[in-house]
Amino acid sequence: MQNQWDVQLTFEEDGVHTSCDARLAGARAPGLAGHGESVRSVADRPLARIGEEMAASRALDDLSARLRAQADGELADEGHRPAYLIF
């Protein structure tokens, strides 16, 4: 069996604030999304790439936490034994 999930990153930026939404996409991917933001200091040069990188990393962290929580819940619902994720 083969399965593929893709992560789609969508950005919005206004020159100071950058936000990113990270979504799992795929035929069998769980419908989960994460969100991250970054704010440029007035003393920083306006480099959109850095704001996008920070916002994306935070969105992916959020998505990862949501995916882990969902997996924990599904393991606990099985009721066979306590759920312990080892990573």
N, C-alpha and C positions, 0 to 999 in steps of 0.2 A: 504494500500500500504506500502510495506517495501522497503527500499533502504539502501545499505551499501557502504560506502567509506572506503578505507584503506589508510593509509599513509605509503609510502615506503621511508626509509632513506638509502641512499647509501653514504659511506665514502671513502675518499682517504686520506692517511696520509704518510708523508715522515720523520717523527721524529721531525719536527719543525712546519710544516704547516698541518692543518687538514681542509678538505673541506667536506661539506655535501650537498647533493641534496635531497630535500623532494618533493615527487610526490604524487598526489592523484590518487588512482587506484580504479576501480570499473566500472561496466557496465554503470552506468549513472553518473559517477563522471566527473566533468569538467576537461579538460586536462591542469591542472595547476601544476606548479612546483616552488619551492623556493630554494634559495642557501644561504649558510652561511659558514663562514671560521673562523678559530682561528689560532693563532700563539703562540707557546711556547717560553717564555723568556729563554734565555740561563742560567739564574739563577734558573729556575724551574726544578724539577725532571721530568724525562720523563715518565709521566703517560698518556698514550693514552686515557684512559677513560675520563679524564677531557677535553681534546681537543675535543673529540667527543661530549661530552655534550654541550660545548659552541658552536661548529659549528652546532649541531642539533638545539639548541634553536634559533640560528640566522636564520637557514633555515626555521624553522617553523614560526618564526615572518614574514619572507619574504613571505612565502606561505599564511599566514593569511592576510597580506596586499593585496596581489594579489586577493585572494578570495573575500575580502571585496570590492575592487575596481570593480571587475566583477559584484558583486551583485548590487552595487550602479549604475553601468552603465545600467544593465538590468532593474532596477526599474525606472530609468530616461527615458529609452526607452519606457516604458509603457505610459508615457505622461499623465496619469490621474491626478497626483498630484506630488508635490515635494517629492523627496526621502529623508527620514530621517531614518537612522538606529539607533535603540535604543538598547544598550547593557550594 
